[in-house]
Structures are given as structure tokens and as C-alpha cells.
């Protein structure tokens, strides 16, 4: 089973890397970019788990390691 976890900063949390990317894009002539927020993507392959078991395991992974839940949100997509 495959899963993708997308981790993003919560609204209101400063994103200096996103601001640097935004400035660089504008410097390269991409003037239509109003805002940039950066994040992380994790692609996981899980052996022998049902979708429900996989979702539980991935949620625990996110809560313990993949996301800093104080300042980040995460979303889980599971496919076969």
C-alpha cells in the first residue's frame, strides 16, 4: 500500500523559506506570485496493512516524527 503525507505550516506561522522563494521568483521575473508557503511531502510504502491499519500507523508516524503538530498540519492520502 502506498501513502503520501503532505506537511504544511499552520496559518499564522512565519515561513521564512517561503518568503525567500517568493522573493527569488519575483527576482526572476515571475511578478504574478502573491505568496509562497513551503512544505514537505513524504511518500511511504507499507507492507501487509489494510487501509484502516495503514491510516492509524501513518497518523502515529506524523504525530511522533513526520510533523511538528504545534506548528504544522498534515494530510494523508492512501492508494493501493
C-alpha positions in Angstrom: 0.0 0.0 0.0 1.3 3.5 -0.9 0.7 6.7 1.1 1.6 10.3 0.6 1.8 12.6 3.6 1.8 16.3 3.0 3.0 18.5 5.8 2.4 22.3 5.8 2.9 25.1 8.2 -0.3 26.2 10.0 -1.8 29.5 9.1 -0.2 32.4 11.0 3.2 30.6 11.4 6.0 32.6 9.8 7.5 30.9 6.7 11.0 32.5 6.0 11.8 29.8 3.4 8.5 30.6 1.6 9.3 34.3 1.7 12.8 33.7 0.3 11.3 31.6 -2.5 8.7 34.3 -3.2 11.5 37.0 -3.4 13.6 34.8 -5.7 10.6 34.2 -8.0 9.9 37.9 -8.2 13.6 38.5 -8.9 13.4 36.0 -11.8 10.5 38.0 -13.3 7.6 36.0 -12.0 5.7 39.0 -10.9 2.3 37.3 -10.6 3.2 35.3 -7.4 1.4 36.8 -4.5 2.6 34.4 -1.8 4.6 31.2 -1.3 4.3 28.7 1.6 6.6 25.8 1.6 6.1 22.3 3.0 7.2 18.7 2.9 6.0 15.6 1.2 6.7 12.0 2.3 5.9 9.0 0.1 5.6 5.8 2.1 5.2 2.2 1.0 3.6 0.0 3.7 3.7 -3.8 3.7 0.7 -6.0 4.6 -1.6 -3.4 6.1 -5.3 -2.8 5.5 -6.2 0.8 4.7 -7.5 1.4 8.2 -4.3 -0.1 9.8 -2.2 2.0 7.4 -4.0 5.2 8.3 -3.6 4.5 12.0 0.1 3.8 11.6 0.7 6.8 9.4 -1.2 9.1 11.8 1.1 7.8 14.6 4.2 8.4 12.4 3.0 12.0 11.8 2.3 12.7 15.4 5.6 11.3 16.6 8.1 12.2 13.9 7.0 13.5 10.5 5.2 16.6 11.6 5.7 19.1 14.4 2.0 19.3 15.2 2.5 22.5 17.2 3.2 24.5 14.1 2.4 22.1 11.2 -0.7 20.4 9.7 -0.5 17.1 7.8 -2.8 15.4 5.3 -2.7 11.7 4.4 -3.6 10.2 1.0 -3.6 6.4 0.7 -3.7 4.4 -2.5 -3.2 0.7 -3.4 
